[in-house]
Amino acid sequence: MLKVAKFGGTSVGTAESIHKIATIVAADPEIAVVVVSATAGTTNQLQELLHNLKAGSLDKVKTIFTAIKKRHLDLVHNLSLDKERAAAEVQEVISALEHLILSRAGGPTGDYSDSFRDSLLGLGEKLSVLIVAGHLRKQTQKKIHYVRAEEVIITDDCFGCANPLSSLIQENVRTKILPYCMATSGLVITEGYLGATVDGISTTLGRGGSDYTAALLARALDDLAPEQFQLQIQLQIWTDVSGIFTADPRIVPAARPLRQLSRFVAAELAYWGAKVLHPATLLPLLDTNVDIWVKNTFATEEEGTLIQSKNSTESKVEAITLRRAQSLVTLSRVKRHDTYGFLAKIFNLLTSFKISVDHVTTSEISTSFTVYDTSLLDTAVIEKLSELAEVQIENNLCLVSMIGNNLIEIQDLLGPISKTLALIGQRHNHKYVLRSMYLGAGSNNISFLVDEKIAETIILELHRYYLEKC
């Protein structure tokens, strides 16, 4: 077996946690690729730094830069890497960050292109990977080979949420990663989240994209693994929780870890609000036999969650998720909505502004859709939509989703849901508890758009009814 292990931000956040990574890697000879995130909080700091750089708040920029520098040099020192090559490499990246800052110190007049943003935000991973690689060289017997993600993960130029170019990635994995994986005691380490265009311009895969990086590498290795070796590829996602839970434990104290999930259910959970996995993680692996484990770096003895390619035939609710900050956009007009091309005009317009829609409903005179990133609904978008119809926007909504197997086959699924929502509405004096309801195109999810004030109460009650009975 050949394993790709991804370690998240909390797993690389302290000297103690990085030492745990070394212990995990040293104990498992089948781990051949390690993908690391930035240290917890660093990407947020870099975003804040960029915001203040644009605003010309150079004192705040200096404070944030100093904090980032100190955090990583402290890690170098606490892991006794001061005299190792990692120390000089980390200092080079810190100098690169300082150079980027100085090159844009002119405030709002500077060049703050999307490509610059990606170059800046990706430096967190470039720092952490060097520190983890240095510690693995000291603490394990493996032959550590650092490969820059930008040399392997080739993407388009959709900066901030770039799309991978699979055929180019596979060729790069074949020439730059697989030979080291197949070598005795060989281990490749690389950054998550980062990529580059065919022209070598830095890109990022979206926040939390390190999971996606690991999945892309696992897919390429699965396609390339020499048949004579009969290698089974496994992806491990190491985080700070012991698997995927039936609900967010911060909302539902009775939530419990799921021991096994089908790939399709796990993909729905990731997309509709489970924070453990990046939403795109499962996509490269849906048609493979790659098993995926979600495990806890800080509690390696706990089982975690196994995500398998095999789909369950049992009809049941597996988990309940929450997506906050939803907006509902309703377009109303006097003319019939079945006029040829009306929906096409809406979605062509949204595409031009790079706005992704989650759910859509239509009626005789109105069309509604939900948007996750409400900041995208700026004046320009609304003005264009207003040319098509009257526009109404409702904010402060949440999307509660029940995820499971063959939900459409559960008898009287909606009865208990309706009763629960009605009781909560009476208790909180809400006239309209349910703003909208959506049944997924498959049979894996049913979602409700509700007021954010009562969303957590709804999850608690639904979890109690569907997931705490047995």
N, C-alpha and C positions, 0 to 999 in steps of 0.2 A: 504494500500500500504506500501511496505517496500523499502526504498531507500538506495542505496550504493553511497556515495559521495566521489569523489576523488578530492583532492586539489593539484595543481601543484606547482612547485618551486617558481614562482613569488607570489603565494597565501600564501606561508609560509615564505616569504623573509624578512618581516619587522614586527615590533610589531603591526603596524597599520593594515597590511594585515591579520595577525593572529587574530586580534580582529574582522575583517570582517568575518572570518570563524566562530568565536563564534556566531556572530549575525545571520548568515545564519543557523547554526545548531540549535540555540535556537528557531528560528522562525518556524522551520519545525519539528513537532513531528514525522514525518514519516521517517526522516533520522535515520537509525539504525546502519550503518557502515560507518566509515570515514577512507579513505586511504590517506596518505600524502607522498609527494615526499621530497627529500632533498631541503634545501633552495637553491634558484637560484644561480648557479655558484659553489656550494660546490663540486659536483661530478667532475667538471672540475679541481678544485683545488686539489682534491685527486688524480686525474690522473697525474697532473703535479708533485705532491709530489712524486708519485711512480716513475715517470721518473727520477727525480733528485736523488731519493734514489738509484736507479740502477746505476746512473752515479757517485755516491759518492759525490754529491754536497750537503754536509750536511748543509752548511749555507743557501742555498735556501730551503732545506727541513724545517729547523727551522723557516724561515720566513713564509712559507706557513702554517705550523702547528700553528704558533702564530696567523695568520690571521683567520684561521678556529676557533680556540679556542675563540678568542675575539668576533667574530661574534655571536657565540651561547651564550656566557656568557652575551653579551650585550642584546640579546633577553630575556634571563632569567631576567635580571635586569629591562629592559624597560617594561616588562609585570608584574613586581612586584612579581616574583616567587622566590625571593632570599631565603625566609624562608619556601618555600613549598618543598615537596618531589622531585619535578621536578629538583630543583637545584642540589641536591645530585646525582640524576640519570644522569643528563647531565654531571656532573663532572666525573662520573664513565666511561662513554663512551669516554670522552676526555682522560682519563687516559689509556683506552684500546687502543686508537689511538697512544698515546705516546709509549706504550709498543710495539705495532707492529712496529713502526719506529725504536725503539732501538734494536729490535730483528733482524733487517735487516740492521743495520748501517754499515755493512762491505762492502757496495758498490756492485760491479758486482759479487762478490763471494757469495753473499747471496742467499737464496732460494726465488726465485720470481715466484713460480708456479702460474698457473691460479687460483687455489683455494685461494692462498694468495691475489691475485689481487682482487677477488670478496669480500673477507673478509674486505679488506681495503676500497674498493669503496662503500660498503654498509653502512659504518658508518655515512654517511651524513643523510640517512633516519632514522637511529637509534637516531641521535641527534634531528632532527626536530620533530619526533613523540612524544618524551617525552615533548618537549616544548609546542606543540599544546595540548597534553593531559592535561598538567598542567593548561593551560589557560582555557580549556573547563570545567575542574572541578571547577574553580573559577567563571566562567561567565555564566554557564548554570545550570539548575536544573536536568540535566540528570545524570544517574549513569554511569560514564565512566569506561570502562573495557579495559585495554591495553592488546592485544594479539600479541605476537611476530610473525611476518610473517614467520619466519623460522620454527615455530611450525605448520604452516598451509599449506603454499605453498611448497609442496614437488615436487622436480624436478629430472631430470637426472643429470649426471655430466658433461654436456656440458657447462663448466664455461664460463661466459661472455655473453651467450645467451642460457640459460638453457631452456629445454622443460618441461612444467608442467605435472605431473602425475595425471590426473583428478580424478581417483577413490580414490586415497589417499587424495587429497584435499577435495573432497566431504565428506569423513568420518571425516576429521578434522574440517570442517565447521559445520558438524552435532553436534559434541561433544564440540567444543571450541568456536563457534561463535553464532550459532542459539539460544541456550538457553538464552543468554544475549540479543539478538535481540528481542526475544519474551517477555522478562520481561518488566514490566511497566517502562517507561522512561529509558530503557536500551540503551546504545550506546557502540559499540565496535570500537576501534581505532587501526590501525595497519600501518606498513610501506608498501609502494609500492616498486617495483623493486627487493625486496629480496626474496630468497627462500632457501631451503636446500635440500641436498640429503637425501635418507632414512637413511644414516649413520650420519646425522646431520652436514655435511660439508656445509658451506655457499656457495650459488650460487647467480647469478643475472640473470634477465630476458632480459638484453639488455638495452641500453640507452633509456630513456623515458618509461621504463617498468612499471611504476606505473599505467598507464592506463590499462595495461594488467592484473596487479594484481587485480584491481577493477572489471574488466570484469570476471575474473576467479571466484571471490567471488560471483558476481551477478549470474553467471551461476549455481554455486553450490547451492545457496540459492533458485534459481528458481526450481531446481530439488528437493530440500528438503522441500520447503514450505508446511506445513501441509494442506491437501486438505480441512479440516474442517474450516480453516481460510480463504480460498480462497484468498490468498495473491497475489497481483500483484507486481512483482519486477521491480524497475526502477534504472537505472544507471545514475548518474550525473557526468560529467566531468567539473570541475570548473577550469577555466584558466584565462588568461589576455586579451582575445578577446571575442567578443560577438557572438560566434558560428563559423561555418565553412563558409569560404568565397568562392566566385566564382573564386578567384585567390589570390595570395599573395598581400595584399594591399601595401606592400613595393615596389612591381614591378608595380602593376596596381592600380593607385589611385581610379579608378572608380569601383573597386571590391566591391561587396556587400555581406552581410551575407545571407546564404540560410536558409529559415525558416523550410523546411522539406527535408529530403533525405531518400531514401530507404537504407536498410542496405548494400546491395551489392554495390551500388554506393559509399557509405561512405567508405566501405572497400577498394575499388579501389583508392579513393582519399587519404586515409591514406597510402597505399602502394606506390603510385606513387609520393608522395612528399608533400602532405598537412601536415604541422607540428603540427596541433592541436591534432591529435590522433596518438598514437603508432600504427604502421602497423598491429600488431596482435590483437588489441583491439576487433575488431568485430568478430574474428574467433570463440570464445567460444559461441557467442550469435546468430549466423546466423540461427540456427534452433529453436530459442525460441521466445516468445512473449515479451521479455524484451525491453521496450522503453529506449532509450539513449538520454539524453539531454547534449548538450555542451553549457555552460553558462559562464558568466563573473563575477568573484568574485568581481570586482571593479565597476560593473554596473549591479546590480542584477535586476534592473527594466527593462533591455533590454531582449527581448524574447529569444535569442539564437537559436540554431538549434536542431530540434527534428529528431532523426534517428529512423525510424519505420521499423518493419518487413515487412510491406506491400510494394510490388514493384509497381512502377508507370508503366502504360502502354503507357504513352506519349513518343514519340521518340524525344529526344532533348539533347543538350549539357548542362550539369549542371555546369561544372567548368573546369579550366585548371590548371595543376600543372607543377612543374619543379623539376627535380632531377639533381643535379650538379655532377661533378666529375665522369662522366661515362667513361669507357674504352671499346673500341671495339676490340675484339680479333678475328682475321681471320686466319683460318688454311687452307692452300692450298696444294694440292698435284696433281701429274700427274694422278694417278690411279683414277678410278671412285669412287665417294663418297658413292655410294650405296652398296659398298662392305660390306658384312655381318659383323656386330659387330663394325663398325668404330665409330658411335656415342656413342655406349655403352662404348667403350674404353675412349673416351673423358670425358664422365660424371662420369665414375668410377674414373678417375684420379682426376677430380675436387672435387669429393666427398672426396677423401682421404686427400685433402688439406683443406676441409671444406669451399670450395668456392661456393657461391650461384650465379646462373645465372639468369638474368632477361629476356632477349629476345634471341631467336635463329633464324637464317635463314640458309638455305642450298641451294647450287646450284650443278651443275655437278662436279665441281672440288674444291669447297670451302665451308667451314662452318664458320659462324660468330656468336659470342655471346657477350652480354654486361655484364659487371661486375661493380657493384656499388662501392665496396671497392677496389680501385686500389692498395692499399698497399699489398693486398694478392697476387698480381702477381709478386712474387719475382723470383729470379734467378732459384731456384729449380723447381718452377712450369713451367717456360718457358722452361727449359732444358727437362723436361718430355714431354711437349707438342711437342717439336721439334723432339722427337723420332717418333711421329705420322705423322707430316706434317711440312711444312714451316710455321713459326709463324710471324704474323705482328700485332703489337699493336698500336692503335691510342688513344691518350689521349686528354684531354681538350675538351671533348664533354659533351653535356647536353641532357637529355631526356625530351621533352615536351609532355605532355599527355593531351588529351581531354577526359574528363570523363562524362558519361551521361547514359541515358536509351535508349536501342534499337537503338544504333547508326547505325547499318547496314541497318536500315529501313529509314534513312534520305536520301531523294533524293539528288543526286549531292553533297554529303558530301565532296568529295575530290576536286571538282572543285574550290570552294573558297579557300581551303587550298593551292592547287597548285599555284593558282594565287598570293596569299599572299606571299608564299615562293619565287616565281620568282621575284616579285617586290622588296622584301627585298634583294635578291641576287644582283639585278642590282644596288640598292641604295648603297650597301656596297661593291660592286665589288667582290662578292664571286662567284666563278665558280661553286662550289658544295655546295649549301645551305643544301640540304637534304642528309645526309649520309646513312640513312636507315629508313624504315617505318615498323610499326608493328600494326596489327589489333589483339586485344585481343582475347583469345579463346572464351570468352563470347561475349556479345554485348555492353559492358560497357566502353571500352576504345579503343582509337587509339593513337599511340605514334610515335614521330619522333625523330631521333637522329640527332642533329645539333651541329654546332660549338658554343662553349660557348660564343663567342664574340657577337653573334646575337640572342642568345636564348631569352633574355628578350624582345627584339624588336618583335620577333615572337609572344610571349605571348600577348603583348600589342595589336598587330594587330588582332590576332585571337579572343581575348576577345572583342575587339570593334565590330567585325563582328558578332559573335555568341551570345554574352551576353549583349550587350548594345543597341541592336536595339529596344527592346520592352520597 
